[in-house]
């Protein structure tokens, strides 16, 4: 299975797709709740599905529709999930105000960090030593796993919920998006006494909520999904990123992907950064060729809104 593509949402199903043909190859029932987020483990063995209070771990290569493990401990909707690079642990965020680290083999909670506000998203820094989360109160927090504490505490825009965060695969950039449609970018600077986050630029990307922000694997594109029924692709340019905070410039807009009928909730880049899959409340997921800005494939089958997508098409030798 070289390409794994799956979607889920409010119809209580997880669907696996043949990416190029658009055929649904497998459906897993998720009767407990809607599915809020999906994440495929780096080795393509497991799929984590984040629901209302639990995360279910499925064996991708098995035909067994039952989860291998159910992670229990959150008391609110789970909003984010990410795997450690070797799959040893997993991190989740929740509306219960916590970020939790789980041991993936046993499903036990290793650590829990408190935001004191519903947490909207969480990602793992490529160094595997920091996790970044954001919350409804408008804060972005960087947690240092070695120190077991919050190392950075950012407030992009006072009292505006930060909906999503993303970190570059090379560890250089942190981007956040909020409910006012604004994007904020910081650069990681490594210094003798730790990491410093330097504000680089901020700009208005959408006039409505931004639901997801995502840097491409090559860190040359930034995708934003929005309640305005579009996804946009921004060009990550060194010249803009060097501008600093004194002259905040918008990243050049490379493409506006139109054709969605409702809110665009989630997106995933292909490994070569040339394609994007989007998930939308109009029940469909779509595969876009970014160069032509065309829909290459539409994935039909969900009976209610598709709100999350996961894609892993990296070569097995990665």
Secondary structure, DSSP 8 states (H G I E B T S, - for coil): ---EEEEEETTSEEEEE-TTT--EEEEEE-TTS---EEEE-TTSSEEEEE-SSEEEEEETT----S-SEEEE---S-EEEEEE-TTSSEEEEEETTSEEEEEETTTTEEEEEEE-SS-EEEEEE-TTSSEEEEEETTS-EEEEETTTTEEEEEE-SSTT--EEEEEE-TTS-EEEEEETTSEEEEEEEEEETTEEEEEEEEEEE--SS-EEEEEE-TTSSEEEEEETTS-EEEEE--HHHHTS-GGG----EEEEEE---SS-EEEEEE-TTSSEEEEEETTS-EEEEETTTTEEEEEE---SS-EEEEEEE---TT-
